[in-house]
Amino acid sequence: MKSFEQRVVEVSVQRIDGTASSCGRDVLAVEEPLEIRLDYGAGAGRTRRSITVTMRTPGCDVELAVGFLFAEGLVRRREDIERAESCGPPAGSLGIRNLVRVDLSPDVTVDEKRLARNFLTTSSCGLCGKASLDALPAASHTRLPDGFEVPASSIHDLPARLRTAQTVFDRTGGLHAAALFDAEGRLLGVREDVGRHNAVDKLIGAQFLARAVPLLDRLIFVSGRAGYELVQKALAAGIPMLAAVGAPSSLAADLARDANMTLLGFVRDGRFNVYSGAQRIRCEAGADAPPDRVGDRRRGPPGDLAPADGPIPLV
């Protein structure tokens, strides 16, 4: 219960309804900085340094740190990590620990030049704080294998299945979510955060720690847009399909196409667009979708990226 209490905070608000004003209470999602420290090297050459600060919603912080390190290519196997723990003094009235220390195995080689490019990630974008283009994660030249297929009907069910698992969003209406599903649309895990990239890092970090990566028979569904950094993180984990409530970016679509990843956007209201990897979507016999259902180019009003019946919400 304590971890949930650290993810929300109650505040006083003034509500305006037409010309009437009243006082009330509201619940907000907590946003706090998280520092990730890395301990690496062998023997007397052991080094400890801070590599990044990210703004996040507290909870699953170790998974977030591990998922981030994996996406950045600093760890590749579960055996690369000796220990990872949330530490540091409790901060503020909520007593949140805003530090995760990750100890790497002595035989792991760390690129000092990459670590020299420290950056601050915001809750809105995992790449916005990169100091230079050279600091961006290298695009993978791996092409994902075919063979994983998902019925179109299972894709249509994703928003509702994710929505029922969003515990903190129910209280605040202010969080992104990332969820892992199997080929039949069964929910296998979900993580929430104020940052969409953090939610994905938490989700993939949990799978990495469970030695389940690569995730070649899984799909990931996110509650907002599908930007380049989300495709890059999914690709690093070997996930062949990324679906989103919102729109993908052009760079995300390019990366997905080059990697043979299936990229879906505007998954809502019984329809979705396929931007790459259409071979993995299976339409049931006798139920072929008309052109305005799968691959629909109509998008509605600008910014209207969420379901009308209780959106999954942020984009």
N, C-alpha and C positions, 0 to 999 in steps of 0.2 A: 504493500500500500504506500510505503514511503516514496518509492520511485515515482508513482503516479502523482503524489502530492507535490513532488518537485517539478513536475512538468506543467502545472497550471497554477495560476495565482488569481485571487479574487480582488477586484478593485471597485472603487466607487465611481459611478457614472451619472451624468445628467441626461435624461432621455427627453427628446423633443418629438412630440407627436402633433403634427400640424402647428398650431400656435400654443399648445399646452406643454408645460415643462414639469418633470418630476424627477426625483432622486431614486437611484436604484443601485444594484450591484451587477457586475459582469465578471466573467471568467476569461482570462487571457492565457494563451500559450506562453510558457516561459522561454526566453531567449537569453543564453549566457555564452560567454567565450569558453572554448575548450582548447587548452594547449596540449600538443602532442610532442612528447620528448622521446628521443631515440637513444638507446644505449647499445653500442656496437664496437666491434674490434676484438682483438685477442690479447690476453696477458696485460703487460704494462701499457700497451697501446690502446686499452679500452677507452672509449670516448663517449661522453654524454652531451647531447645538444638538443635544443628546442628546434623543431623543424617547421612548425606551422601553428597558427591559431585559427580556429574556425568558429563561427557563430552557430550555435546549435540549440536544440531543445534537449535538456538533460534526460538521460536514460539510454542504456545500451552504448555507453561511451567507449567501452573497450572494443566492441564490435565496430563502431564508427572509426576508431583509430586504425584498427587492423584492415578494415575495408579500404580506407584511404591509402594506407601503405601498399596494399595489393594493387589498387588501381594505378598508383604512381610507379609501379614496378620495383619498389624497394624490397618487397618480399614476394616469393613465388610459390613456396611450399609451406605447409603448416610447420614443418621442422625448422624453418628459418627463425621462428619465434620461440625463445626460451620461456618468456613470461611477459604478460601484459596485464596491467592493473590500473584501476582508478585510484588516484592518490592526491596528495595536497591537502591543505587545511580546508575545513568547511567554510564556505563563503556566504555572507548575507543571511537574511532571516530564514531562508529555506535550507541552509546548511549544505549547499551544493559543492561538490569537489570538482574543480574545473581543470584537472590535469590527468592525463593518461601517460604512463611510462611504459614503453615497449622495449624489452631487452631482446636483442637479436643473438642468434647463436654465433660463437666465435668464428666459425668458418664462413659466415656470410660477408661478401665483399660489398661495401657501400661506396657509391660514386660520390666523392667529396664535392665535386663541382656541382652536381645536382643539388646536394644539400645546401650549398652556398646560396642558392636562389630561394631563400625563405620568402613566404608570402602570407598575406592575410586573406582568407576566404570569407566571403560574406554569406549570409543565409540565403541569398537569392541566386548566387552563381558560384560554382566550384572553381571556375577558371578566371574570374574577374580580377583577382589580385595577383596574377602571375606577373613577375617583374619584366619578362621579355618573352618573345615568341619561342626562344630556345627552351624556356621553362615548361612549355606545354608537354604533356605526355606524348611520347612518340606513337604515331599511328601504327597499329599492328598490321602486318602484311598477311596475317592468317586469314584463311577463308573457312568459314564454318561449314561443316558437312551438312548435306541434306539428310532426310530420313525422319526428322521430327515434324509431325503434322498435328494440326489442331482444328477441330470442327468450327465452322463459323458460328454455330450456335453457342459454343463455349466462350468465344470472344465476346458475344453480345451480353453474356451473363457476368463478365468481369466487373463492371462498375458496381452492380448491386452486391456482389460477394465481397468486394473490397470495402464498400460503405459500411456493411454490418460489422466489420472488424476494426473500424477506426474509433477506438475508445476515447482518445483525447480530443479528436475532432468533434465528437458528440458534445463535449463540454465547451469547446472554444470556437469552433468553426474556422480555425486559423492555422491548420497544419497540412503539409503535404504527406503523402503516403506512397510507399513502394511495396508491392506484394509479389510473392513468388507463387506460381501455379504450375501444375503438371499439365500433360496433354489433354486431359479430360476436364480441365477447368477447376480442379480441386485446389483450394487455398492451402499452401504449405507454410507460409510465414508472412508477416507484415511488420513494417516498421514505420513510425511517424516522426516527422521533424519539421521545423520551420523552413529548412532548406531541402529542396528536392534531391540535391546531390548527397546530402547527409543521410536522407532516408535510404537511398540506394546503397551508400557505403555501409550503413548499419546492416541492411539485409544481406549483402554479399559478404560482409565481414563475419556474420554469424555462420554462413555456409563454409567459409574458408576455415574457421576455427573447428568446424565439425568435419573437416577433411572431405567435403562434398564437391569441391571445385575440381574440374570444370563441370558446369551445369548444362550439359549438352541436350538434356531432355526436359528442360524447364523453360517457362516464359516469365518475363517480368512485366508488371503493369504499374504505371505511375500515374499519379493524380493530376499532374500538370502538363507542361509542354515537354517535348522530347528534344533536348538540345544535344549538341555534339558531345558534351562531357558525359551525358547519361549513356549514349551509345558506346562511348569509349569504355566506360566502366562495365557495361554489360558484355562487351566484346572481350575484355580482359578475363571475365569469369566464364567465357565460353557459352554464354546464353544465346540461343539462336533466334529468339523472338523478343522484341520490345514493343509493347503497346502502351499508348498514352491517351488520356482523356483529351488533351489539347493537341496543338500542331507540332510537327517536327520542324527543325530549321533546315535550310538547304545543305549546310555542312554535315548535319546529322544524317540526312538522306544519302549524301555522297559516301560517307564512311560506311553506313549500313550496306549500301549497294556493293561497294568494293569488298566488303567482308562476307558477302552472301548472308547477311542477317535480314530477317523479316522485320520490317518497321511499319507499325500501324499507328495511325493518328485519328483523332476525333471519334474515339470509341465511346459512343453514347447513343441513346435513343434507338437501339436496334440497327445501327449502321456504323461503318468505319471505312477509312481509306487505307489502301495498301500502297506504300511508297517503295518497297523493295521486298524481294523474297516471297512473291505470291504463291510459289509452289508449296508452301507449308500450310496454306489455308485450304481446308477441305469443306466444300459445300455438299451437303447431304443430297443423295439421289432424289430427284423430283422436287428439289427445293433450291434450284439455282437462283441466286440473287439477281434482281434486275439491276441495270446500270446505276440506278440512283441509290443502291444500298451498299454494295461493296465497291470501293474505288470512287465514291461520290466526290465530285469537286465542289459541290455546294456547301458552304461553310456557315451560312447564317450571318448575322450582324457581327462586325469586328468586336472581338473580346467576348463573344458569347460562346465560351468553350466548356461550359459545365452543364450537366443535366438540369432540366427545369424543375425536377421533383426532388430537390434537396441535394445540391451539387456536391461533388467530391472535393473540391472546390478550387483551391488556388492554382493559378497558372503563372 
